[in-house]
Amino acid sequence: MATTMFSEQLLYDVNSLPLTAQRQALDFIEFLKYRYTQKTEHAFRKKTSLKSIEDEPFVGMWKDRSDMKDSSSWVRNLRKNEWG
């Protein structure tokens, strides 16, 4: 019963606002619904489908490049060539 009274009061409050403010209130409610739905879905996906980063297609994409064997040296040389 308290929920019904709260819902009725909320509806009354929103309806008493100017039309622009009503739209803003509805936009905010949609934002909150999206935000909390996304968090719930993200938490569920994270728990149910953890995937190892090693299985990602980008891992190992430079394994055959001899200039990438020492990445620190490669970056140092790249910066030196670009910025002197």
C-alpha positions, 0 to 999 in steps of 0.5 A: 500500500505504501508503494501505491501511495509513493507512486501516486505522489510521484505521478502527482509531483511530475504532473505538477511540473512544467512540460519541459521539466516533466521531459527532463524528469522522464529523461533522468528516469530513463538514464537511471534505468539504463545505468542500473540495467547496464551495471546488473548485466555487466556484473552478470556477464563478468561472473558468467563469462570470464574470458582469458586475455590470452584468447583474444585475437590481438595477443601475439600479433607482433610475435614474428617481428624482429624489431618488436623483440625488445619493446622498450628499445623499439619505443625509445628509437621511435621517440628518438626518430619522431622528436629527436 
